[in-house]
Amino acid sequence: MSWCGRDIAVKLQNLQFGLATMSEDASSGILGLGHGNGLGTKYPTFIDQLAGQGFTGTKTYGVALSVRDEVEGHIMFGDLDTSRFRGSLQTVPLI
């Protein structure tokens, strides 16, 4: 996990995690990055647990896919990396 440009390790307690080889309904997301407890699942997701156990202050995450001159992508939990986008963020309703 990355926090403020540093890689850190966290130890989550009581995290429910599963392995699927096939799914007809992917509403709970991939790697627990779906809408969360009560919205996409009946249990706390990875993002719910990060916030619920105090590792992040919010249930947000950002994914930056690699571009031509970069070798790897990045994922940030609980914060924004404003160096990875231009402009301002907008709130949109989930449908």
N, CA, C and O atoms as a MOPAC input file, in Angstrom:
PM7 MOZYME 1SCF
protein

 N      0.84500 1    -1.15000 1     0.00000 1
 C      0.00000 1     0.00000 1     0.00000 1
 C      0.89900 1     1.22400 1     0.00000 1
 O      1.95300 1     1.22500 1     0.63600 1
 N      0.49300 1     2.25300 1    -0.70300 1
 C      1.28700 1     3.46400 1    -0.78600 1
 C      0.58700 1     4.58300 1    -0.02600 1
 O     -0.62600 1     4.76100 1    -0.14100 1
 N      1.35200 1     5.32600 1     0.74100 1
 C      0.80400 1     6.46000 1     1.48500 1
 C      1.79400 1     7.59700 1     1.39200 1
 O      2.93300 1     7.47900 1     1.84500 1
 N      1.35900 1     8.70700 1     0.80200 1
 C      2.20400 1     9.89900 1     0.65400 1
 C      3.53200 1     9.55800 1    -0.02200 1
 O      4.58700 1    10.03800 1     0.39400 1
 N      3.47800 1     8.73700 1    -1.05100 1
 C      4.67600 1     8.39200 1    -1.80300 1
 C      5.53500 1     7.31100 1    -1.17600 1
 O      6.56500 1     6.94400 1    -1.74200 1
 N      5.13800 1     6.78600 1    -0.01200 1
 C      5.89600 1     5.72600 1     0.64700 1
 C      5.10200 1     4.43200 1     0.60400 1
 O      3.87600 1     4.44900 1     0.71100 1
 N      5.78400 1     3.33300 1     0.45100 1
 C      5.12500 1     2.03600 1     0.55600 1
 C      5.06700 1     1.64800 1     2.02300 1
 O      6.08200 1     1.67800 1     2.72000 1
 N      3.87800 1     1.28300 1     2.49200 1
 C      3.72000 1     0.88000 1     3.88200 1
 C      2.91900 1    -0.41700 1     3.93400 1
 O      2.21400 1    -0.75500 1     2.98300 1
 N      3.02600 1    -1.12300 1     5.02000 1
 C      2.26200 1    -2.35500 1     5.22300 1
 C      1.24400 1    -2.11600 1     6.33400 1
 O      1.54800 1    -1.46200 1     7.33100 1
 N      0.05200 1    -2.64200 1     6.16000 1
 C     -0.97000 1    -2.58000 1     7.19400 1
 C     -1.45300 1    -3.99600 1     7.46500 1
 O     -1.39200 1    -4.86000 1     6.59000 1
 N     -1.92800 1    -4.22800 1     8.66300 1
 C     -2.45600 1    -5.53300 1     9.03000 1
 C     -3.92600 1    -5.37000 1     9.37000 1
 O     -4.26900 1    -4.86400 1    10.43800 1
 N     -4.80100 1    -5.80300 1     8.45600 1
 C     -6.24100 1    -5.73100 1     8.66800 1
 C     -6.70000 1    -6.93300 1     9.48200 1
 O     -6.22500 1    -8.05200 1     9.28500 1
 N     -7.63000 1    -6.68500 1    10.39700 1
 C     -8.19500 1    -7.75600 1    11.21500 1
 C     -9.52000 1    -8.20900 1    10.60100 1
 O    -10.28500 1    -7.38100 1    10.10800 1
 N     -9.79400 1    -9.49500 1    10.62500 1
 C    -11.08800 1   -10.06600 1    10.22100 1
 C    -11.50200 1    -9.67900 1     8.80900 1
 O    -12.66700 1    -9.35500 1     8.57800 1
 N    -10.59400 1    -9.70500 1     7.88800 1
 C    -10.89400 1    -9.37100 1     6.50200 1
 C    -11.41900 1   -10.60900 1     5.78400 1
 O    -10.76100 1   -11.64900 1     5.75800 1
 N    -12.61100 1   -10.48600 1     5.20400 1
 C    -13.17700 1   -11.57400 1     4.41300 1
 C    -12.71200 1   -11.38400 1     2.97500 1
 O    -12.89800 1   -10.31600 1     2.39200 1
 N    -12.11800 1   -12.40700 1     2.41500 1
 C    -11.55100 1   -12.31900 1     1.07700 1
 C    -11.81900 1   -13.64300 1     0.38200 1
 O    -11.68500 1   -14.70000 1     0.99900 1
 N    -12.18800 1   -13.60600 1    -0.87000 1
 C    -12.50500 1   -14.84000 1    -1.57600 1
 C    -11.84000 1   -14.89900 1    -2.93500 1
 O    -11.36000 1   -13.89200 1    -3.45600 1
 N    -11.81800 1   -16.08400 1    -3.49200 1
 C    -11.27500 1   -16.32600 1    -4.81600 1
 C    -12.39400 1   -16.83300 1    -5.70000 1
 O    -13.07500 1   -17.79700 1    -5.35000 1
 N    -12.59000 1   -16.20000 1    -6.82900 1
 C    -13.62000 1   -16.63800 1    -7.77400 1
 C    -12.96000 1   -17.02500 1    -9.08100 1
 O    -12.02700 1   -16.36500 1    -9.53700 1
 N    -13.44400 1   -18.08200 1    -9.67100 1
 C    -12.96400 1   -18.46800 1   -10.99500 1
 C    -13.98800 1   -18.11700 1   -12.06500 1
 O    -13.69400 1   -18.16700 1   -13.25900 1
 N    -15.21100 1   -17.75700 1   -11.62200 1
 C    -16.26800 1   -17.37500 1   -12.54400 1
 C    -17.33100 1   -16.60500 1   -11.75100 1
 O    -17.56000 1   -16.88800 1   -10.57500 1
 N    -17.97600 1   -15.63400 1   -12.40100 1
 C    -19.01000 1   -14.85600 1   -11.72600 1
 C    -20.05900 1   -14.41100 1   -12.72300 1
 O    -19.73500 1   -14.05200 1   -13.85600 1
 N    -21.31500 1   -14.43300 1   -12.30500 1
 C    -22.39500 1   -13.89800 1   -13.12500 1
 C    -22.78200 1   -12.50300 1   -12.67700 1
 O    -23.49200 1   -11.79700 1   -13.39200 1
 N    -22.31900 1   -12.09400 1   -11.49000 1
 C    -22.65200 1   -10.78900 1   -10.94700 1
 C    -21.41200 1   -10.21100 1   -10.28400 1
 O    -21.03700 1   -10.63300 1    -9.19000 1
 N    -20.77700 1    -9.25700 1   -10.93400 1
 C    -19.54400 1    -8.66800 1   -10.40700 1
 C    -19.81800 1    -7.33800 1    -9.70800 1
 O    -18.95000 1    -6.46500 1    -9.70500 1
 N    -20.99900 1    -7.15800 1    -9.11700 1
 C    -21.34900 1    -5.87900 1    -8.49800 1
 C    -20.50600 1    -5.56100 1    -7.26800 1
 O    -20.42500 1    -4.40300 1    -6.86000 1
 N    -19.88200 1    -6.56700 1    -6.67500 1
 C    -19.04900 1    -6.29900 1    -5.50900 1
 C    -17.64400 1    -5.88700 1    -5.89900 1
 O    -16.82300 1    -5.61600 1    -5.02300 1
 N    -17.34500 1    -5.83200 1    -7.18200 1
 C    -16.06300 1    -5.33200 1    -7.64700 1
 C    -14.97900 1    -6.38300 1    -7.69400 1
 O    -15.21400 1    -7.56900 1    -7.46400 1
 N    -13.81000 1    -5.92100 1    -7.99300 1
 C    -12.62800 1    -6.76400 1    -8.06300 1
 C    -11.72600 1    -6.39500 1    -6.90100 1
 O    -11.50500 1    -5.20900 1    -6.65400 1
 N    -11.20500 1    -7.36700 1    -6.18700 1
 C    -10.33900 1    -7.16500 1    -5.02900 1
 C    -11.03000 1    -6.34700 1    -3.94100 1
 O    -10.36900 1    -5.62100 1    -3.19800 1
 N    -12.34100 1    -6.46000 1    -3.84300 1
 C    -13.07200 1    -5.73000 1    -2.80600 1
 C    -13.14900 1    -4.24100 1    -3.06100 1
 O    -13.35100 1    -3.46600 1    -2.12600 1
 N    -12.99200 1    -3.82100 1    -4.31100 1
 C    -13.03100 1    -2.40300 1    -4.65000 1
 C    -14.38300 1    -2.01100 1    -5.21500 1
 O    -14.46600 1    -1.13400 1    -6.07500 1
 N    -15.44500 1    -2.65100 1    -4.73900 1
 C    -16.79900 1    -2.33500 1    -5.18700 1
 C    -17.42800 1    -1.26100 1    -4.32000 1
 O    -16.72300 1    -0.49200 1    -3.66700 1
 N    -18.76100 1    -1.20800 1    -4.31100 1
 C    -19.48700 1    -0.16100 1    -3.60500 1
 C    -19.49500 1    -0.33500 1    -2.09600 1
 O    -19.77500 1     0.62700 1    -1.38100 1
 N    -19.20700 1    -1.49300 1    -1.59400 1
 C    -19.06900 1    -1.66800 1    -0.15400 1
 C    -20.24100 1    -2.32200 1     0.54400 1
 O    -21.23900 1    -2.69200 1    -0.07300 1
 N    -20.08900 1    -2.45200 1     1.85200 1
 C    -21.04100 1    -3.14200 1     2.70600 1
 C    -22.43900 1    -2.53900 1     2.58200 1
 O    -22.62700 1    -1.33700 1     2.76800 1
 N    -23.41300 1    -3.38500 1     2.26700 1
 C    -24.79500 1    -2.95800 1     2.13000 1
 C    -25.14200 1    -2.42000 1     0.75100 1
 O    -26.32200 1    -2.27200 1     0.43300 1
 N    -24.15500 1    -2.12800 1    -0.06700 1
 C    -24.40400 1    -1.61300 1    -1.41300 1
 C    -24.10100 1    -2.64900 1    -2.48800 1
 O    -24.90300 1    -2.83900 1    -3.40200 1
 N    -22.97800 1    -3.30700 1    -2.39600 1
 C    -22.61900 1    -4.33000 1    -3.36700 1
 C    -22.40300 1    -5.68500 1    -2.72600 1
 O    -22.41400 1    -6.71500 1    -3.40200 1
 N    -22.20400 1    -5.67700 1    -1.40700 1
 C    -21.96100 1    -6.91800 1    -0.67800 1
 C    -22.72400 1    -6.90400 1     0.64200 1
 O    -23.26200 1    -5.87700 1     1.05700 1
 N    -22.75800 1    -8.04400 1     1.27900 1
 C    -23.39000 1    -8.15300 1     2.59700 1
 C    -22.33600 1    -8.20600 1     3.69300 1
 O    -22.64300 1    -8.55500 1     4.83300 1
 N    -21.10800 1    -7.86500 1     3.36000 1
 C    -19.99300 1    -7.88700 1     4.30200 1
 C    -19.07100 1    -6.70600 1     3.97800 1
 O    -19.12000 1    -6.18400 1     2.86400 1
 N    -18.24500 1    -6.28000 1     4.91400 1
 C    -17.31900 1    -5.17900 1     4.65700 1
 C    -16.25600 1    -5.58000 1     3.63400 1
 O    -15.64500 1    -6.64300 1     3.74000 1
 N    -16.05000 1    -4.72400 1     2.65700 1
 C    -15.03600 1    -4.97200 1     1.63000 1
 C    -13.66300 1    -4.50500 1     2.12200 1
 O    -13.53300 1    -3.97200 1     3.22500 1
 N    -12.66800 1    -4.70900 1     1.30600 1
 C    -11.30500 1    -4.25000 1     1.59400 1
 C    -11.29900 1    -2.75100 1     1.89900 1
 O    -10.68900 1    -2.32100 1     2.87800 1
 N    -11.97700 1    -1.95100 1     1.06300 1
 C    -12.04300 1    -0.50100 1     1.25100 1
 C    -12.78400 1    -0.15700 1     2.54900 1
 O    -12.35300 1     0.72700 1     3.28900 1
 N    -13.90300 1    -0.85200 1     2.83100 1
 C    -14.62500 1    -0.65400 1     4.09700 1
 C    -13.70500 1    -0.91200 1     5.28900 1
 O    -13.70700 1    -0.15500 1     6.26000 1
 N    -12.92400 1    -1.98500 1     5.20800 1
 C    -12.04600 1    -2.36800 1     6.31600 1
 C    -10.90700 1    -1.36500 1     6.51700 1
 O    -10.55400 1    -1.05200 1     7.65300 1
 N    -10.33000 1    -0.85900 1     5.41800 1
 C     -9.26900 1     0.14400 1     5.55300 1
 C     -9.76900 1     1.36500 1     6.31600 1
 O     -9.09000 1     1.86300 1     7.21500 1
 N    -10.95500 1     1.84400 1     5.95700 1
 C    -11.52700 1     3.01300 1     6.63400 1
 C    -12.01000 1     2.65000 1     8.03900 1
 O    -11.75400 1     3.38500 1     8.99300 1
 N    -12.69600 1     1.53700 1     8.16500 1
 C    -13.26300 1     1.13000 1     9.44900 1
 C    -12.22500 1     0.85300 1    10.52200 1
 O    -12.48600 1     1.05900 1    11.70800 1
 N    -11.04100 1     0.38500 1    10.11500 1
 C     -9.98400 1     0.08100 1    11.07800 1
 C     -8.99000 1     1.24200 1    11.22300 1
 O     -7.94500 1     1.10000 1    11.85800 1
 N     -9.33200 1     2.39000 1    10.62500 1
 C     -8.54500 1     3.59900 1    10.84300 1
 C     -7.29500 1     3.77000 1     9.99400 1
 O     -6.49200 1     4.66400 1    10.25800 1
 N     -7.11600 1     2.93400 1     8.98200 1
 C     -5.93100 1     3.08400 1     8.13100 1
 C     -6.09800 1     4.20800 1     7.11200 1
 O     -5.11100 1     4.80000 1     6.67500 1
 N     -7.34000 1     4.50300 1     6.73200 1
 C     -7.63500 1     5.63400 1     5.86100 1
 C     -8.77400 1     6.42300 1     6.48800 1
 O     -9.55700 1     5.88400 1     7.27100 1
 N     -8.86200 1     7.69000 1     6.14200 1
 C     -9.91800 1     8.52200 1     6.69400 1
 C    -11.15700 1     8.54500 1     5.82600 1
 O    -12.17700 1     9.11500 1     6.21400 1
 N    -11.08400 1     7.93800 1     4.66500 1
 C    -12.20500 1     7.94300 1     3.72600 1
 C    -12.17300 1     6.67100 1     2.88300 1
 O    -11.12700 1     6.04000 1     2.73500 1
 N    -13.31100 1     6.30800 1     2.34200 1
 C    -13.41600 1     5.10300 1     1.50800 1
 C    -13.15400 1     5.44200 1     0.03800 1
 O    -13.95800 1     5.11100 1    -0.83400 1
 N    -12.04600 1     6.09000 1    -0.22500 1
 C    -11.69800 1     6.44700 1    -1.59800 1
 C    -10.45500 1     5.68700 1    -2.03900 1
 O     -9.64900 1     5.24100 1    -1.22300 1
 N    -10.32700 1     5.55600 1    -3.33300 1
 C     -9.10500 1     4.99500 1    -3.89700 1
 C     -8.96000 1     5.53600 1    -5.31200 1
 O     -9.94600 1     5.89800 1    -5.95400 1
 N     -7.74600 1     5.58600 1    -5.78100 1
 C     -7.48200 1     6.03200 1    -7.13800 1
 C     -6.59000 1     5.03600 1    -7.84600 1
 O     -5.67100 1     4.47000 1    -7.25400 1
 N     -6.86900 1     4.83100 1    -9.10600 1
 C     -6.08200 1     3.91500 1    -9.92800 1
 C     -5.50000 1     4.70700 1   -11.09000 1
 O     -6.23700 1     5.36000 1   -11.82900 1
 N     -4.19400 1     4.65300 1   -11.25400 1
 C     -3.52100 1     5.29400 1   -12.37800 1
 C     -2.88300 1     4.19000 1   -13.20900 1
 O     -1.92900 1     3.54500 1   -12.77200 1
 N     -3.40500 1     3.98100 1   -14.38800 1
 C     -2.84600 1     2.96000 1   -15.26800 1
 C     -1.56600 1     3.49600 1   -15.89100 1
 O     -1.40100 1     4.70700 1   -16.03700 1
 N     -0.67200 1     2.60700 1   -16.25200 1
 C      0.59500 1     3.05100 1   -16.82600 1
 C      0.36800 1     3.68500 1   -18.20100 1
 O     -0.58600 1     3.35800 1   -18.90700 1
 N      1.24700 1     4.57500 1   -18.54600 1
 C      1.24000 1     5.20200 1   -19.86500 1
 C      2.53700 1     4.83200 1   -20.57500 1
 O      3.37300 1     4.12100 1   -20.01900 1
 N      2.69700 1     5.30000 1   -21.76400 1
 C      3.83600 1     4.87100 1   -22.59500 1
 C      5.19200 1     4.97100 1   -21.92200 1
 O      6.00800 1     4.05900 1   -22.05300 1
 N      5.45300 1     6.06400 1   -21.20100 1
 C      6.78800 1     6.25300 1   -20.62100 1
 C      6.92200 1     5.70500 1   -19.19500 1
 O      7.97400 1     5.86400 1   -18.57700 1
 N      5.88000 1     5.06600 1   -18.66600 1
 C      5.94200 1     4.46800 1   -17.33500 1
 C      5.88700 1     2.95500 1   -17.44800 1
 O      5.27400 1     2.40800 1   -18.36500 1
 N      6.52200 1     2.30000 1   -16.52100 1
 C      6.56600 1     0.84200 1   -16.53800 1
 C      5.39000 1     0.23000 1   -15.77900 1
 O      4.94300 1    -0.86900 1   -16.10700 1
 N      4.88600 1     0.94000 1   -14.76200 1
 C      3.85500 1     0.35100 1   -13.91900 1
 C      2.76600 1     1.35900 1   -13.57900 1
 O      2.96700 1     2.57000 1   -13.68300 1
 N      1.62100 1     0.84600 1   -13.17600 1
 C      0.53500 1     1.69000 1   -12.70700 1
 C      0.60900 1     1.84300 1   -11.19800 1
 O      1.50100 1     1.29500 1   -10.55000 1
 N     -0.34100 1     2.59600 1   -10.64100 1
 C     -0.34600 1     2.85800 1    -9.20400 1
 C     -1.77700 1     2.79600 1    -8.69200 1
 O     -2.72800 1     3.07700 1    -9.42100 1
 N     -1.91100 1     2.42200 1    -7.42700 1
 C     -3.19200 1     2.51400 1    -6.75300 1
 C     -2.95700 1     3.17900 1    -5.40100 1
 O     -2.01400 1     2.84000 1    -4.68600 1
 N     -3.81300 1     4.11600 1    -5.06600 1
 C     -3.69000 1     4.83800 1    -3.80200 1
 C     -5.00600 1     4.69800 1    -3.04200 1
 O     -6.08000 1     4.89100 1    -3.61100 1
 N     -4.92000 1     4.36700 1    -1.77300 1
 C     -6.10000 1     4.17900 1    -0.93600 1
 C     -6.25100 1     5.33400 1     0.04300 1
 O     -5.28800 1     5.71900 1     0.70600 1
 N     -7.46300 1     5.89100 1     0.13400 1
 C     -7.77300 1     6.88400 1     1.14200 1
 C     -7.28600 1     8.28900 1     0.87900 1
 O     -7.38900 1     9.14800 1     1.75500 1
 N     -6.75700 1     8.54800 1    -0.30600 1
 C     -6.24300 1     9.87500 1    -0.61100 1
 C     -6.20200 1    10.05300 1    -2.12300 1
 O     -6.49900 1     9.12400 1    -2.87500 1
 N     -5.83500 1    11.24100 1    -2.55900 1
 C     -5.71400 1    11.54500 1    -3.98700 1
 C     -4.27700 1    11.87800 1    -4.33000 1
 O     -3.58900 1    12.54500 1    -3.55600 1
 N     -3.82100 1    11.42200 1    -5.47400 1
 C     -2.51600 1    11.80500 1    -6.00000 1
 C     -2.77900 1    12.78000 1    -7.14000 1
 O     -2.96900 1    12.37300 1    -8.28600 1
 N     -2.78900 1    14.06100 1    -6.81700 1
 C     -3.15000 1    15.07500 1    -7.80800 1
 C     -2.11600 1    15.22800 1    -8.91800 1
 O     -2.37200 1    15.91800 1    -9.90500 1
 N     -0.96400 1    14.60200 1    -8.77500 1
 C      0.02800 1    14.65000 1    -9.85000 1
 C     -0.34200 1    13.70200 1   -10.99300 1
 O      0.28500 1    13.72700 1   -12.05200 1
 N     -1.35500 1    12.87300 1   -10.77800 1
 C     -1.73300 1    11.86700 1   -11.77700 1
 C     -2.88100 1    12.30900 1   -12.67700 1
 O     -3.28800 1    11.54500 1   -13.55300 1
 N     -3.42000 1    13.51900 1   -12.49400 1
 C     -4.49900 1    13.98600 1   -13.36700 1
 C     -4.46900 1    15.51000 1   -13.45300 1
 O     -3.85500 1    16.18800 1   -12.62900 1
 N     -5.14900 1    16.02600 1   -14.47400 1
 C     -5.29400 1    17.46800 1   -14.64600 1
 C     -6.75800 1    17.83600 1   -14.46200 1
 O     -7.64300 1    17.01100 1   -14.68800 1
 N     -7.01000 1    19.06500 1   -14.05700 1
 C     -8.37800 1    19.52900 1   -13.87600 1
 C     -8.86100 1    19.27300 1   -12.46700 1
 O     -8.07400 1    19.03200 1   -11.55200 1
 N    -10.17700 1    19.33100 1   -12.31200 1
 C    -10.75500 1    19.13100 1   -10.98700 1
 C    -11.65900 1    17.90500 1   -11.00300 1
 O    -12.17600 1    17.50600 1   -12.04700 1
 N    -11.83600 1    17.32300 1    -9.83400 1
 C    -12.69700 1    16.15900 1    -9.69900 1
 C    -14.15100 1    16.62700 1    -9.61100 1
 O    -14.43600 1    17.71700 1    -9.11500 1
 N    -15.04400 1    15.80500 1   -10.09100 1
 C    -16.47100 1    16.10500 1   -10.06000 1
 C    -17.21500 1    14.98400 1    -9.34600 1
 O    -16.84200 1    13.81600 1    -9.45300 1
 N    -18.25500 1    15.34200 1    -8.62700 1
 C    -19.11700 1    14.34700 1    -7.98600 1
 C    -20.21200 1    13.97200 1    -8.97200 1
 O    -20.88200 1    14.84300 1    -9.52700 1
 N    -20.39100 1    12.68400 1    -9.18600 1
 C    -21.44700 1    12.20700 1   -10.06900 1
 C    -22.24700 1    11.13300 1    -9.33100 1
 O    -21.68700 1    10.40500 1    -8.51200 1
 N    -23.54300 1    11.02500 1    -9.60700 1
 C    -24.34800 1    10.01500 1    -8.93100 1
 C    -24.03100 1     8.60900 1    -9.45200 1
 O    -23.73000 1     8.42900 1   -10.63200 1
 N    -24.10200 1     7.63100 1    -8.57000 1
 C    -23.96300 1     6.23500 1    -8.97500 1
 C    -25.32800 1     5.73400 1    -9.42500 1
 O    -26.33100 1     5.96900 1    -8.75100 1
 N    -25.36900 1     5.06500 1   -10.53200 1
 C    -26.63700 1     4.54400 1   -11.05200 1
 C    -26.66500 1     3.04600 1   -10.88400 1
 O    -27.64500 1     2.40100 1   -11.25700 1

